[in-house]
Amino acid sequence: MTNPVWVWAVEQRLTAYHLNKAFHGLHSKDVGPCWSFSRCGRTETLLPDGRLLRIGGEYEDWYDADFYIYNDVIVTDATGRTEIFGYPDDVFPPTDFHTANLVDDRIFIVGNLSYPNLRGQKAQVLVLDTTNYAIGRFDTAGETPPWIYKHSAELVRNGGALLIRGGLICGPRWPAVVENIDDWCLDLHACRWERLTCHPWPRFAFVRNDGSQNHLFWLRRRLSDRARGRPEDSDGFRARYLRDLGANPRMDLLDTLYSPSIPHSKVPDVSNERRVYRLCVEGVTVRYVEGWHDIRLTVEGVLPERTVEMICLDLLAKLSAIENTTITCVPVMVE
């Protein structure tokens, strides 16, 4: 699929927006997405001979007219020459937020987010042959992970297996996306998955009954503005985002939102993590992840049921007061 325009976009590292602007193209909402080199959720694999293989990825998100999930391989050799290879969807589905591990002449592509209608129940595994750029499915047996993405993949057992950790899982039940808390291993010789852990950790999602976003980000921003001496409504976000919280939102509860009324200690923040809070309760880590639509609570171990209940009730009461609406606590399950 190599052509001079796309090669130029690769050399200039152009987004769809800037490529379309350079050629004074029609608006993408009228004619469809413009091709983009700049993407997220793409992998880059450097081969021993100097070739760089960029696989898949997506540009922007569903709300953007140029949103697109790619199923191509962009190859740049050691001299800077670029080739672009495309594939039928049934051979290489649109793939993003996967991992790519080089084993001899093959790249193992594990996981995928993709479009909702193309997602399966089990993790996607593909193999790219670096000698001819053919892609094929890697048929596996054993206990396969669910549809996983944004994970990590590490070669283990002298390069004979892949260790899969972390990431997110798309499931058929609500909440549709849950955190992967277990480890999985794919034996590349036996083509077999093995589940290494099965953590029975209690997990819950706290959501507004009306299904709308919570206001925690904007409330914390208001507190930050106050601390820095900025006008509280300098950009008008009070009217836009905090209207339904009333005249005096319960910002006083933000500092104790993740401090239940049971003995506990704070766990230091992890670098590069945002909106993640941890406590230690009876030697067990309790982790809160603050999202736009929910707060995810994970008890990373075993605590008495009454203790877990008190942690949940504490968060439920405070969040309901902050949001000035009914909050529901939903157990998170992965099938």
C-alpha positions in Angstrom: 0.0 0.0 0.0 3.1 2.2 -0.3 2.4 5.6 -1.9 4.3 9.0 -1.9 1.7 10.8 0.2 1.7 8.3 3.1 5.5 8.0 3.0 5.8 11.7 3.2 3.4 11.6 6.2 5.6 9.0 7.9 8.7 11.1 7.3 7.0 14.2 8.7 5.2 12.2 11.4 1.8 13.8 10.5 -1.5 13.4 12.1 -4.7 12.9 9.9 -5.7 16.5 10.7 -2.3 18.0 9.5 -2.1 15.7 6.4 -5.6 16.7 5.3 -4.8 20.4 6.0 -1.6 20.2 3.9 -3.6 19.2 0.9 -6.7 21.3 1.6 -8.9 18.2 1.7 -12.6 18.0 2.3 -13.8 17.7 5.9 -13.5 14.1 7.2 -17.1 14.1 8.5 -18.2 14.3 4.9 -15.8 12.0 3.1 -14.4 9.7 5.8 -11.2 9.6 7.9 -7.9 10.8 6.5 -4.9 8.5 6.8 -2.7 9.2 9.8 0.8 8.2 10.7 0.5 9.6 14.2 -1.3 7.0 16.4 -1.7 5.7 19.9 -1.9 2.0 20.8 0.7 1.1 18.2 3.8 -1.1 18.7 7.3 -0.4 17.3 9.7 -3.4 17.0 13.3 -2.9 15.9 14.8 -5.9 14.1 18.5 -6.8 14.3 19.0 -5.7 10.6 17.8 -2.2 11.4 14.3 -2.5 10.2 11.6 -0.8 12.3 8.2 -2.3 12.2 5.2 -0.3 13.3 2.1 -2.3 13.8 -1.5 -1.0 13.9 -2.7 1.6 16.3 -5.5 4.1 16.3 -5.9 7.8 15.6 -8.0 9.8 18.1 -11.2 8.4 19.4 -14.8 7.8 18.3 -15.8 11.5 18.6 -13.2 12.6 16.0 -14.1 12.5 12.3 -10.6 11.0 11.6 -11.0 8.3 14.2 -9.7 5.0 12.7 -8.2 1.8 14.0 -5.5 0.5 11.6 -4.6 -3.0 10.4 -1.3 -2.2 8.6 2.4 -2.7 9.1 4.7 0.3 8.3 8.3 -0.9 7.7 11.2 1.6 7.6 14.6 0.0 6.8 18.1 1.1 8.0 18.4 3.4 5.0 15.2 5.2 5.8 13.1 3.6 3.0 9.5 3.1 4.0 7.0 0.5 2.9 3.4 0.1 4.0 1.6 -3.2 4.0 -2.2 -3.7 4.4 -4.3 -6.8 5.0 -7.9 -8.0 4.8 -9.8 -7.6 8.0 -10.3 -11.3 8.4 -6.5 -11.8 8.2 -5.4 -8.9 10.4 -8.4 -7.2 12.1 -8.1 -3.5 13.2 -5.7 -3.8 16.1 -4.6 -1.3 18.8 -3.2 -1.4 22.4 -1.6 -4.8 21.7 1.9 -6.1 22.5 4.5 -7.2 20.0 7.4 -9.6 20.9 10.1 -10.7 18.4 11.0 -14.4 18.5 13.5 -15.3 15.8 11.9 -14.2 12.6 8.4 -13.9 14.0 6.6 -11.2 15.9 3.8 -12.4 18.3 1.0 -9.9 18.4 -1.1 -10.4 21.5 -4.3 -8.6 22.6 -6.4 -5.9 21.0 -9.0 -3.3 21.8 -10.5 -2.8 18.3 -14.0 -1.7 17.4 -16.8 -3.0 19.7 -18.4 -5.2 17.0 -15.1 -6.9 16.2 -14.2 -7.9 19.8 -14.2 -11.6 20.7 -14.4 -13.4 24.1 -10.8 -14.6 24.0 -7.5 -12.8 23.6 -6.4 -12.2 20.0 -3.1 -13.8 19.1 -1.5 -13.2 15.7 2.0 -13.9 14.2 3.8 -11.6 11.8 6.5 -13.3 9.6 9.3 -10.6 9.3 10.7 -12.3 6.2 7.7 -11.7 4.0 5.3 -9.7 6.2 2.6 -12.3 6.2 0.2 -12.3 9.2 -1.7 -15.3 10.4 -3.7 -16.4 13.5 -1.8 -18.3 16.2 -4.3 -21.0 17.3 -3.9 -21.8 21.0 -5.4 -24.2 23.5 -5.6 -24.1 27.3 -7.2 -21.4 29.5 -7.0 -18.3 27.2 -7.3 -14.8 28.8 -10.4 -12.8 28.0 -10.3 -10.0 25.4 -7.3 -8.1 26.8 -5.5 -4.9 25.9 -3.1 -2.3 27.3 -1.2 -5.2 29.0 2.4 -6.1 29.2 4.1 -9.1 27.5 7.5 -10.4 28.5 9.5 -13.2 27.0 10.3 -15.9 29.6 11.5 -19.5 29.7 14.5 -18.7 27.4 12.2 -17.1 24.9 9.8 -20.0 24.7 6.9 -18.3 26.4 5.1 -15.0 26.9 4.2 -13.7 30.3 1.1 -11.5 30.2 0.3 -9.1 33.0 -1.8 -6.1 33.7 -4.0 -4.3 31.2 -7.7 -4.2 30.8 -10.4 -6.7 29.8 -13.5 -6.2 27.7 -16.3 -8.3 29.0 -19.9 -9.0 28.1 -21.3 -7.8 31.4 -21.3 -4.4 33.0 -19.0 -2.8 33.7 -17.8 -3.5 30.2 -14.1 -2.9 30.9 -12.4 -4.3 34.0 -8.8 -4.5 35.1 -6.9 -7.7 34.5 -5.5 -8.7 37.9 -4.1 -12.1 37.0 -1.0 -13.4 35.2 -1.1 -15.6 32.1 1.6 -17.5 30.2 1.5 -18.6 26.5 3.8 -21.4 25.7 5.0 -20.6 22.1 6.1 -24.2 21.4 3.0 -26.0 22.7 0.7 -23.2 21.6 -1.0 -23.4 24.9 -2.2 -20.9 27.5 -1.7 -21.3 31.2 -3.4 -19.2 33.9 -0.8 -18.6 36.5 -2.9 -16.8 39.1 -6.6 -16.6 40.1 -6.9 -13.8 42.6 -10.3 -13.8 44.4 -10.0 -10.1 45.1 -13.2 -8.2 46.0 -13.8 -5.5 43.4 -16.5 -2.8 43.2 -17.5 0.0 40.9 -19.2 3.1 42.4 -21.4 5.0 39.8 -24.0 7.6 39.6 -27.5 6.2 39.2 -28.2 8.6 36.3 -25.2 7.2 34.4 -23.5 10.6 34.0 -19.9 11.4 34.7 -18.9 12.3 38.3 -17.5 15.7 39.2 -14.3 14.7 41.1 -11.9 16.0 38.5 -13.5 19.4 38.4 -13.8 19.7 42.1 -10.2 18.9 42.5 -9.4 21.5 39.9 -11.3 24.1 41.9 -9.3 23.2 45.0 -6.1 23.5 43.0 -7.2 27.0 41.7 -7.9 28.1 45.3 -4.5 26.9 46.5 -2.8 28.8 43.7 -4.8 31.9 44.2 -6.6 31.7 40.9 -10.1 32.9 40.3 -12.4 29.9 41.0 -14.6 30.5 37.9 -12.0 31.9 35.6 -12.9 29.6 32.7 -16.6 29.1 33.6 -16.4 25.5 34.5 -18.6 25.9 37.6 -21.6 26.6 35.4 -20.7 23.9 32.9 -19.7 21.1 35.1 -20.8 21.7 38.6 -24.3 23.1 38.1 -26.2 20.1 39.6 -24.0 19.9 42.7 -25.7 22.9 44.3 -24.3 26.2 45.5 -21.8 24.8 47.9 -20.4 21.4 46.7 -19.0 19.2 49.5 -15.4 19.8 48.6 -14.6 19.3 52.3 -15.0 15.5 51.8 -12.5 15.2 49.0 -9.5 14.9 51.4 -11.1 12.0 53.2 -12.8 10.3 50.3 -10.4 7.5 50.4 -9.9 7.4 54.1 -12.4 5.0 55.7 -13.2 5.2 59.4 -11.2 2.0 60.2 -7.5 1.7 61.1 -5.4 2.1 58.0 -2.2 3.7 56.7 -1.5 5.6 53.4 0.6 3.8 50.8 3.0 6.1 48.8 1.9 7.1 45.3 3.4 5.2 42.3 5.2 7.4 39.8 3.4 8.0 36.5 0.1 7.0 38.0 -2.8 9.4 38.0 -5.9 9.4 40.1 -4.9 6.2 41.9 -5.0 6.0 45.7 -3.8 3.2 48.0 -4.3 2.3 51.6 -3.0 -0.5 53.8 -5.7 -2.2 55.9 -4.6 -5.1 58.2 -1.7 -5.7 55.9 -3.8 -5.7 52.7 -3.6 -3.1 50.0 -6.9 -1.3 49.2 -6.7 0.5 45.9 -9.0 3.2 44.5 -8.9 4.2 40.8 -10.8 7.4 40.1 -12.4 7.4 36.7 -14.7 9.8 34.8 -17.8 7.6 35.2 -16.9 5.5 38.2 -14.5 4.8 41.1 -13.0 1.3 41.1 -12.2 -0.2 44.5 -10.0 -3.3 44.6 -9.1 -5.2 47.8 -5.8 -6.8 46.9 -6.1 -9.7 49.3 -8.3 -11.2 52.0 -10.1 -9.0 54.6 -13.0 -9.8 56.8 -16.3 -9.3 55.0 -17.4 -6.7 57.6 -14.2 -4.7 57.0 -14.8 -4.7 53.2 -18.4 -3.7 53.8 -17.3 -0.8 56.0 -14.8 0.4 53.4 -17.5 0.3 50.7 -20.2 2.0 52.9 -17.7 4.8 53.8 -17.0 5.6 50.1 -20.6 5.3 49.2 -21.7 7.8 51.8 -19.0 10.3 51.0 -19.4 10.1 47.2 -23.2 10.4 47.5 -22.7 13.6 49.5 -20.1 15.0 47.1 -22.2 14.2 44.0 -25.5 15.2 45.7 -27.2 12.2 44.1 -27.7 8.5 44.6 -24.6 6.4 44.1 -24.7 2.6 43.5 -22.0 0.1 44.4 -21.7 -2.7 41.9 -19.6 -5.8 42.3 -17.2 -6.3 39.4 -17.1 -9.7 38.0 -15.1 -11.3 35.1 -16.4 -14.4 33.5 
